[in-house]
Amino acid sequence: MNSYFQWYHIDDNLCMEYAEMRLGGQPITSWVDLASRLRNKYVP
């Protein structure tokens, strides 16, 4: 994510707000859960 922030010249305060917004929620803890979420998102 740091390279993204550096590319767009985003200051540190906005970096924290963006990361909190995008990384909110429960983490994916298993490969089965990851595969299921990716399938639901990308397979029609």
N, CA, C and O atoms as a Tinker XYZ file with bonds, in Angstrom:
   176  protein
     1  N      0.817000   -1.187000    0.000000    73     2
     2  CA     0.000000    0.000000    0.000000    64     1     3
     3  C      0.864000    1.255000    0.000000    63     2     4     5
     4  O      0.449000    2.297000   -0.507000    81     3
     5  N      2.049000    1.159000    0.561000    73     3     6
     6  CA     2.912000    2.345000    0.602000    64     5     7
     7  C      3.245000    2.852000   -0.788000    63     6     8     9
     8  O      3.273000    4.062000   -1.015000    81     7
     9  N      3.500000    1.941000   -1.724000    73     7    10
    10  CA     3.821000    2.393000   -3.077000    64     9    11
    11  C      2.622000    3.088000   -3.714000    63    10    12    13
    12  O      2.797000    4.033000   -4.484000    81    11
    13  N      1.409000    2.636000   -3.407000    73    11    14
    14  CA     0.191000    3.293000   -3.898000    64    13    15
    15  C      0.114000    4.715000   -3.364000    63    14    16    17
    16  O     -0.158000    5.652000   -4.115000    81    15
    17  N      0.354000    4.877000   -2.065000    73    15    18
    18  CA     0.287000    6.204000   -1.452000    64    17    19
    19  C      1.388000    7.120000   -1.988000    63    18    20    21
    20  O      1.158000    8.311000   -2.200000    81    19
    21  N      2.571000    6.573000   -2.206000    73    19    22
    22  CA     3.662000    7.379000   -2.745000    64    21    23
    23  C      3.385000    7.780000   -4.185000    63    22    24    25
    24  O      3.686000    8.906000   -4.581000    81    23
    25  N      2.817000    6.873000   -4.974000    73    23    26
    26  CA     2.519000    7.163000   -6.377000    64    25    27
    27  C      1.551000    8.331000   -6.509000    63    26    28    29
    28  O      1.727000    9.195000   -7.368000    81    27
    29  N      0.516000    8.359000   -5.645000    73    27    30
    30  CA    -0.495000    9.407000   -5.716000    64    29    31
    31  C     -0.215000   10.584000   -4.784000    63    30    32    33
    32  O     -1.039000   11.492000   -4.677000    81    31
    33  N      0.924000   10.580000   -4.117000    73    31    34
    34  CA     1.340000   11.673000   -3.230000    64    33    35
    35  C      0.261000   11.982000   -2.182000    63    34    36    37
    36  O     -0.174000   13.125000   -2.037000    81    35
    37  N     -0.157000   10.939000   -1.459000    73    35    38
    38  CA    -1.173000   11.085000   -0.419000    64    37    39
    39  C     -0.459000   11.282000    0.913000    63    38    40    41
    40  O      0.480000   10.549000    1.225000    81    39
    41  N     -0.898000   12.271000    1.707000    73    39    42
    42  CA    -0.234000   12.527000    2.985000    64    41    43
    43  C     -0.615000   11.458000    4.013000    63    42    44    45
    44  O     -1.563000   10.698000    3.814000    81    43
    45  N      0.142000   11.414000    5.119000    73    43    46
    46  CA     0.013000   10.348000    6.105000    64    45    47
    47  C     -1.363000   10.285000    6.752000    63    46    48    49
    48  O     -1.864000    9.191000    7.013000    81    47
    49  N     -1.985000   11.425000    7.016000    73    47    50
    50  CA    -3.302000   11.409000    7.647000    64    49    51
    51  C     -4.337000   10.732000    6.754000    63    50    52    53
    52  O     -5.150000    9.938000    7.228000    81    51
    53  N     -4.306000   11.046000    5.472000    73    51    54
    54  CA    -5.244000   10.414000    4.552000    64    53    55
    55  C     -4.922000    8.938000    4.349000    63    54    56    57
    56  O     -5.824000    8.134000    4.111000    81    55
    57  N     -3.647000    8.576000    4.442000    73    55    58
    58  CA    -3.268000    7.167000    4.328000    64    57    59
    59  C     -3.929000    6.349000    5.423000    63    58    60    61
    60  O     -4.458000    5.269000    5.160000    81    59
    61  N     -3.904000    6.850000    6.635000    73    59    62
    62  CA    -4.510000    6.135000    7.757000    64    61    63
    63  C     -6.014000    5.999000    7.577000    63    62    64    65
    64  O     -6.570000    4.926000    7.808000    81    63
    65  N     -6.677000    7.071000    7.170000    73    63    66
    66  CA    -8.122000    7.020000    6.971000    64    65    67
    67  C     -8.481000    6.034000    5.865000    63    66    68    69
    68  O     -9.440000    5.274000    5.997000    81    67
    69  N     -7.720000    6.042000    4.784000    73    67    70
    70  CA    -7.986000    5.140000    3.668000    64    69    71
    71  C     -7.777000    3.685000    4.092000    63    70    72    73
    72  O     -8.595000    2.820000    3.781000    81    71
    73  N     -6.686000    3.423000    4.797000    73    71    74
    74  CA    -6.400000    2.062000    5.239000    64    73    75
    75  C     -7.472000    1.563000    6.199000    63    74    76    77
    76  O     -7.890000    0.409000    6.105000    81    75
    77  N     -7.921000    2.405000    7.113000    73    75    78
    78  CA    -8.982000    2.005000    8.035000    64    77    79
    79  C    -10.266000    1.695000    7.283000    63    78    80    81
    80  O    -10.972000    0.745000    7.622000    81    79
    81  N    -10.569000    2.484000    6.272000    73    79    82
    82  CA   -11.785000    2.276000    5.502000    64    81    83
    83  C    -11.708000    0.962000    4.710000    63    82    84    85
    84  O    -12.665000    0.187000    4.698000    81    83
    85  N    -10.581000    0.716000    4.056000    73    83    86
    86  CA   -10.451000   -0.458000    3.194000    64    85    87
    87  C    -10.207000   -1.746000    3.968000    63    86    88    89
    88  O    -10.626000   -2.816000    3.527000    81    87
    89  N     -9.543000   -1.665000    5.101000    73    87    90
    90  CA    -9.170000   -2.868000    5.831000    64    89    91
    91  C    -10.100000   -3.168000    6.992000    63    90    92    93
    92  O     -9.773000   -3.997000    7.842000    81    91
    93  N    -11.245000   -2.519000    7.049000    73    91    94
    94  CA   -12.189000   -2.762000    8.132000    64    93    95
    95  C    -12.851000   -4.119000    7.996000    63    94    96    97
    96  O    -12.926000   -4.669000    6.897000    81    95
    97  N    -13.325000   -4.656000    9.088000    73    95    98
    98  CA   -14.011000   -5.943000    9.060000    64    97    99
    99  C    -13.112000   -7.075000    9.512000    63    98   100   101
   100  O    -11.953000   -6.879000    9.877000    81    99
   101  N    -13.682000   -8.256000    9.477000    73    99   102
   102  CA   -12.956000   -9.439000    9.923000    64   101   103
   103  C    -11.983000   -9.909000    8.840000    63   102   104   105
   104  O    -12.302000   -9.844000    7.652000    81   103
   105  N    -10.803000  -10.380000    9.240000    73   103   106
   106  CA    -9.846000  -10.881000    8.259000    64   105   107
   107  C    -10.259000  -12.256000    7.730000    63   106   108   109
   108  O    -11.000000  -12.984000    8.390000    81   107
   109  N     -9.785000  -12.597000    6.560000    73   107   110
   110  CA   -10.009000  -13.924000    5.995000    64   109   111
   111  C     -9.001000  -14.858000    6.648000    63   110   112   113
   112  O     -7.799000  -14.591000    6.630000    81   111
   113  N     -9.489000  -15.957000    7.225000    73   111   114
   114  CA    -8.609000  -16.826000    8.007000    64   113   115
   115  C     -8.338000  -18.180000    7.367000    63   114   116   117
   116  O     -7.486000  -18.920000    7.859000    81   115
   117  N     -9.033000  -18.530000    6.284000    73   115   118
   118  CA    -8.784000  -19.833000    5.665000    64   117   119
   119  C     -8.805000  -19.714000    4.149000    63   118   120   121
   120  O     -9.387000  -18.785000    3.590000    81   119
   121  N     -8.159000  -20.671000    3.497000    73   119   122
   122  CA    -8.136000  -20.689000    2.035000    64   121   123
   123  C     -9.529000  -20.929000    1.470000    63   122   124   125
   124  O     -9.868000  -20.404000    0.409000    81   123
   125  N    -10.333000  -21.716000    2.169000    73   123   126
   126  CA   -11.696000  -21.994000    1.708000    64   125   127
   127  C    -12.512000  -20.708000    1.699000    63   126   128   129
   128  O    -13.241000  -20.440000    0.745000    81   127
   129  N    -12.392000  -19.920000    2.751000    73   127   130
   130  CA   -13.109000  -18.646000    2.832000    64   129   131
   131  C    -12.622000  -17.685000    1.747000    63   130   132   133
   132  O    -13.430000  -16.999000    1.121000    81   131
   133  N    -11.319000  -17.633000    1.523000    73   131   134
   134  CA   -10.756000  -16.777000    0.477000    64   133   135
   135  C    -11.283000  -17.191000   -0.894000    63   134   136   137
   136  O    -11.720000  -16.342000   -1.671000    81   135
   137  N    -11.246000  -18.478000   -1.194000    73   135   138
   138  CA   -11.728000  -18.962000   -2.489000    64   137   139
   139  C    -13.202000  -18.641000   -2.673000    63   138   140   141
   140  O    -13.625000  -18.252000   -3.761000    81   139
   141  N    -13.979000  -18.801000   -1.622000    73   139   142
   142  CA   -15.408000  -18.511000   -1.692000    64   141   143
   143  C    -15.662000  -17.035000   -1.969000    63   142   144   145
   144  O    -16.492000  -16.698000   -2.815000    81   143
   145  N    -14.964000  -16.158000   -1.272000    73   143   146
   146  CA   -15.154000  -14.718000   -1.480000    64   145   147
   147  C    -14.722000  -14.284000   -2.872000    63   146   148   149
   148  O    -15.397000  -13.474000   -3.507000    81   147
   149  N    -13.597000  -14.818000   -3.352000    73   147   150
   150  CA   -13.142000  -14.472000   -4.692000    64   149   151
   151  C    -14.102000  -14.996000   -5.755000    63   150   152   153
   152  O    -14.376000  -14.315000   -6.743000    81   151
   153  N    -14.616000  -16.218000   -5.545000    73   151   154
   154  CA   -15.571000  -16.781000   -6.487000    64   153   155
   155  C    -16.828000  -15.921000   -6.547000    63   154   156   157
   156  O    -17.332000  -15.631000   -7.632000    81   155
   157  N    -17.335000  -15.513000   -5.386000    73   155   158
   158  CA   -18.538000  -14.682000   -5.345000    64   157   159
   159  C    -18.308000  -13.322000   -5.994000    63   158   160   161
   160  O    -19.225000  -12.750000   -6.584000    81   159
   161  N    -17.093000  -12.807000   -5.887000    73   159   162
   162  CA   -16.811000  -11.476000   -6.420000    64   161   163
   163  C    -16.559000  -11.488000   -7.928000    63   162   164   165
   164  O    -16.994000  -10.574000   -8.628000    81   163
   165  N    -15.860000  -12.515000   -8.442000    73   163   166
   166  CA   -15.391000  -12.470000   -9.821000    64   165   167
   167  C    -16.070000  -13.441000  -10.783000    63   166   168   169
   168  O    -16.017000  -13.224000  -11.994000    81   167
   169  N    -16.699000  -14.491000  -10.295000    73   167   170
   170  CA   -17.332000  -15.455000  -11.190000    64   169   171
   171  C    -18.811000  -15.111000  -11.316000    63   170   172   173
   172  O    -19.515000  -15.015000  -10.310000    81   171
   173  N    -19.286000  -14.923000  -12.549000    73   171   174
   174  CA   -20.703000  -14.541000  -12.726000    64   173   175
   175  C    -21.672000  -15.652000  -12.370000    63   174   176
   176  O    -22.886000  -15.470000  -12.471000    81   175
